[in-house]
Amino acid sequence: MTLISSRFGSWSNALREAKLQTTTVRNNEERIIQALIEASEKLERLTSQHYAVWAQEKGYPTVATIARKYGSWSYALFVLDIAPPKRKWDEEDVIDALQLAKTELPHFSILHYRKWAEGRNVPSTSTINALFGSWTAALKCMEEQKIKP
């Protein structure tokens, strides 16, 4: 390896000089770009979770592959300029979503909310926990808000 480094500077340069630089790296990047563009057009919300399911069905690069190539899922979307604008949820948004879910769901729990929230433009349970500290605390705030005039 030392001989290769001294002669070519790096292993990649040696492969390139020998015309052995595979097009796999370039093809992988093209596949990632193609997959993300297609996903951004087909999926209502381009999250890593939605993409993972969609990509698996299509045989496209995984979220892990994309993250390895670009450093993170978010950065890949940013670099390719296809990241959807991030919504900053506030406590009022969460309370509104919880109240709506409670009226629509026959059984209201964190698990039922997660399922109900799929494909909807509502705060995730992670966001709810981040804003209120816990699911239970969010429910308590929702109940207290109902009591206020």
Secondary structure, 3 states (H helix, E strand, C coil): CHHHHHHHCCHHHHHHHCCCCCCHHHHHHHHHHHHHHHHHHHCCCCCHHHHHHHHHHHCCCCHHHHHHHHCCHHHHHHHCCCCCCCCCCCHHHHHHHHHHHHHHCCCCCHHHHHHHHCCCCCCCHHHHHHHHCCHHHHHHHHHHHHHCC
